[in-house]
Amino acid sequence: MSKGVVYLVGAGPGDPKLITVRGLEAIQRADVVVYDRLASPRLLKHMKPEAEKIFVGKLPDKHMMKQGEINQLLVDLALQGKVVTRLKGGDPSVFGRVGEEAELLADHDIPFEIVPGITSAIAVPAYAGIPVTHRDFTSSFSIVTGHEYPNKTYSSVNWDNLSQASGTLIFLMGVANLESICRHLIDGGKSPGTPVALIRWGTWMEQATLTGTLDDIVDKVKTANFQSPAVIIVGDVVKLRDKLAWFEKKPLFGRRILVTRARSQSSSLVQQIEELGGEAVEFPVIRTQSPTKPEAQQALDHALGRLDEFAWVIFTSVNGVDYFFERIRKHRIDIRKLGGARIAAVGPKTADALEQRGLMVDLLPPKFQGDDLLASIEGEMKAGQNVLLPTADIAKAYIPQRLKEMGLNVTEVDVYETVPDTTGGAEVIELLQQQAISVVTFTSSSTVSNLLVALKELGVENPLELLQPCQIACIGPMTAQTAEEAGLTIDYVAKEATVESLVHSLYTQK
């Protein structure tokens, strides 16, 4: 069996978007990912579905696996012919012990590659509004380990030189030794009034910053019970924080938000949440697919075979547009058969999806609800006209019923169906149990019902009790009504049924 290869990858300081392109490629290629506590677990979603993940994280007082065992694990996996990605927080060469791992790989003639990462020593202060250099304060900085081997009889840190240095001092992994660090610096001649900042979980949603001076920071840390992991910055650049802090000022900073929308549609919602400083956790609970029931397929194909008979086609979602055209392509139906049919759409996204395919929308209600569509239709459509309504299998029946009451001949067909999706459910349940999710978003009535069903299928006896600590945000009144009927208390309702309005409500509605 040929040997595999090992990628020793720096995952960056926490924010998963700070990984390098090469690092992301290594995750995507891997047969096995060996990761630690400070590497964002959100990076693991880029793994191949069949790839294995092994957690070897280290806590300050507990190691899942000793370093020597990790080194040997990498060797053993590579000797099995596997592509291995060792994912380490920050940069693997900055106190990441990558040298020890690489040495053993080299001893066994196993090919490896060191993929640098953005070190927390620079990135974490930047996210707290503290540049490590500034021409008005300093043009140099030093990165120092905050702890050393406990059995050392002497320190390899030259405290006298550090104390006299004019540059910024950055200590990694040093919270437990903070009192000793401050004492050494003051004893070496550093002014007790020198500014100090501690940044905990920098670039993560839990980021917290505590400032003080060498003289008082230890007491402040004890009073605030400020725990590791944290980066310690010593120097005058700390003074810039009040003016330059940016990450913690984002409107959704500190909020972890559950996105229940189908993964194929969630990208816009996830992106907007993250741009505003929140952390989006995806749990689609549903996925969409082409109809599987024979009767639904037959009804759809029959309707598509007589496109030229319809005076109107009404699309109520982007999914409806996508699956409608997928079916047309599959059966090689010429869209020109629509002839003079007029097109109605609910929402600008649906209209955009149609226009991208060369169909200009004739009717777009000013608001994006079914009732607004019906109100607009009353003045446009004439009794006796044939109307095609491509929808989902779970679409509410009141829209076609109302159309029929107007005297229209309605052909309603399922162009797609929804099925439960519990992928990633175990991690979501753990976050809910820890009360680590602040908001749950619902973008349709189906996401409400499917979330509750998914949680029960995953063994949650009382989903409503599990969701009770969370705020609930709904994309519109219909979705809110469904959530209320299910027993949830609604905190936010978007003014318009759009993702933009939903996200906006999270930081403007009280």
C-alpha positions, 0 to 999 in steps of 0.5 A, spaced: 500 500 500 502 506 498 503 512 503 498 517 504 500 525 505 499 529 511 497 536 510 499 540 517 494 546 516 493 552 520 485 554 521 486 561 523 484 564 529 476 562 529 472 565 524 472 560 519 472 565 513 479 566 515 482 560 513 487 560 507 485 557 500 490 552 500 487 550 507 480 549 505 483 545 499 486 540 504 480 539 508 476 538 502 481 533 499 482 529 506 480 522 507 481 524 515 481 530 518 484 531 525 482 537 529 483 541 535 479 545 540 481 552 537 479 550 530 472 552 528 468 546 527 464 550 522 470 548 517 468 541 517 462 542 513 467 542 507 469 535 508 467 530 503 461 526 506 465 520 507 471 523 510 472 521 517 473 526 523 477 525 529 477 530 535 484 531 539 482 537 542 486 540 548 483 543 554 488 547 559 487 541 564 485 535 560 488 532 554 483 528 549 490 525 546 497 527 548 502 530 543 506 524 542 499 520 541 497 525 536 504 525 532 503 517 532 496 517 529 498 522 523 503 517 521 498 511 522 493 514 518 498 516 512 501 509 512 494 506 511 494 510 504 490 516 507 490 523 505 490 526 512 489 534 514 491 536 521 487 542 522 490 546 528 488 553 530 491 559 528 498 558 525 501 551 526 508 554 526 506 559 532 506 555 538 503 549 534 508 544 535 507 543 528 515 541 528 514 535 532 509 532 528 512 534 521 519 531 524 515 524 526 512 524 519 519 525 516 522 520 520 517 515 516 518 518 509 511 520 509 510 526 504 507 532 508 505 539 507 505 545 512 500 550 510 500 556 514 494 560 517 493 567 520 496 567 527 491 569 533 497 573 535 495 578 530 488 577 528 485 577 535 488 584 537 485 586 530 478 584 531 478 587 538 480 594 534 488 593 536 493 593 531 499 590 533 503 596 530 502 603 529 507 608 527 505 613 533 506 608 538 511 602 535 514 599 529 515 592 532 512 586 536 514 580 540 510 574 540 511 570 547 509 563 549 504 564 556 506 558 559 512 553 558 513 546 560 511 545 567 518 541 569 523 547 567 527 549 572 529 556 568 525 560 563 527 561 556 524 568 556 528 573 557 524 578 561 529 583 562 529 584 555 522 584 554 521 589 559 525 594 556 523 593 549 518 599 546 514 594 542 508 591 543 508 584 547 503 579 545 502 573 550 499 566 547 496 561 552 498 565 558 491 567 562 493 562 568 500 565 568 498 572 568 500 574 575 507 572 573 507 575 567 505 582 569 510 581 575 516 579 571 515 585 566 514 590 572 520 587 576 524 588 569 522 595 569 516 596 565 511 601 567 506 599 572 501 603 568 502 600 561 496 598 558 494 591 557 488 587 554 486 580 554 481 578 548 478 571 549 475 567 544 477 572 539 474 572 532 469 568 535 461 570 536 463 569 544 469 574 543 470 578 549 475 584 551 478 586 558 483 592 558 487 595 564 494 596 566 500 591 568 498 594 575 491 592 575 489 587 570 490 581 574 485 583 579 480 585 573 481 578 571 479 575 577 473 579 578 470 578 571 472 571 572 476 572 565 478 565 562 482 562 557 483 561 551 485 569 551 491 573 547 494 578 552 497 584 549 501 589 552 503 596 550 501 603 548 497 600 542 491 598 546 489 605 547 487 605 540 481 600 542 476 605 544 477 608 537 478 602 533 473 597 535 469 594 530 467 587 530 464 588 537 460 594 534 456 590 529 449 589 530 448 582 530 455 581 534 454 576 539 448 572 537 448 565 534 442 564 529 439 558 527 437 558 520 432 552 518 431 554 511 433 549 506 440 549 504 439 550 497 436 557 499 440 559 505 446 562 502 443 569 502 440 569 509 447 566 512 451 571 508 447 577 511 447 574 518 455 573 518 456 580 514 452 583 520 457 580 526 452 574 527 454 566 527 449 562 522 448 555 524 445 551 519 439 546 520 435 546 514 430 541 517 427 540 510 430 539 503 427 539 496 426 534 491 422 533 484 416 529 486 416 522 487 409 520 487 407 517 481 400 521 481 404 528 482 408 526 476 403 524 471 399 531 473 405 535 472 407 532 466 400 533 463 399 540 465 406 541 461 404 538 455 398 543 454 402 549 456 399 553 450 392 553 454 393 557 460 392 564 460 396 565 466 402 562 470 403 564 477 409 562 481 410 563 488 417 561 490 424 561 487 424 553 488 417 553 484 421 556 478 427 552 479 423 545 479 418 548 473 424 549 468 428 543 471 422 538 468 421 542 462 428 541 460 427 533 462 422 533 457 425 537 452 419 542 452 419 548 448 418 554 453 415 558 447 409 553 448 407 558 453 405 563 447 401 569 450 400 566 457 402 572 462 406 571 468 405 572 476 410 572 481 410 572 489 416 576 491 422 580 487 426 573 488 421 569 484 421 575 479 428 575 478 429 567 477 424 568 472 427 574 468 433 570 468 430 565 464 427 570 459 420 571 462 418 578 464 413 578 470 406 581 468 404 581 475 408 583 482 404 584 488 407 590 492 407 586 498 410 579 498 404 575 501 399 570 498 393 575 500 397 581 496 397 576 490 390 575 490 388 582 491 392 584 485 389 578 481 382 580 482 383 586 477 387 583 472 384 576 471 378 574 468 373 569 470 373 563 465 381 563 464 385 557 465 391 558 470 397 554 472 399 554 479 406 550 480 407 549 487 410 545 493 406 539 495 405 542 502 403 549 499 397 552 503 390 550 499 387 557 500 390 560 494 387 555 489 381 555 493 380 563 492 382 563 485 377 558 484 372 562 487 374 568 482 371 563 477 378 561 474 380 554 472 385 553 476 390 547 475 395 546 481 401 541 480 406 539 485 413 541 481 417 539 487 416 536 494 419 537 501 422 532 505 425 532 512 433 533 513 436 532 520 443 532 517 447 536 523 441 535 528 446 532 534 450 539 534 444 543 534 441 539 539 447 540 543 447 548 542 440 548 544 441 544 550 447 549 552 442 555 551 448 557 546 443 559 540 439 566 541 435 566 535 431 561 531 429 563 524 423 561 520 422 562 513 416 558 511 410 555 515 414 548 513 420 550 516 416 551 523 413 544 523 419 540 520 423 543 525 419 540 531 418 534 527 426 533 526 427 534 533 422 529 535 425 524 530 432 526 534 430 524 540 428 530 543 421 529 548 419 536 548 422 540 542 418 547 545 421 546 552 428 546 548 426 552 544 423 556 549 430 560 551 431 562 544 427 568 540 423 566 534 423 570 528 419 569 522 419 571 515 411 573 515 405 573 518 403 566 515 409 563 518 408 567 525 401 564 525 404 557 524 409 558 529 404 561 534 399 555 533 405 550 534 406 553 541 412 558 540 412 565 542 414 570 536 419 575 538 420 578 531 416 578 524 419 581 518 415 587 515 416 584 508 416 577 506 424 577 504 430 575 507 433 582 508 427 584 512 427 578 516 435 580 518 433 587 519 428 585 524 433 582 528 436 588 530 431 594 529 425 590 532 424 590 540 
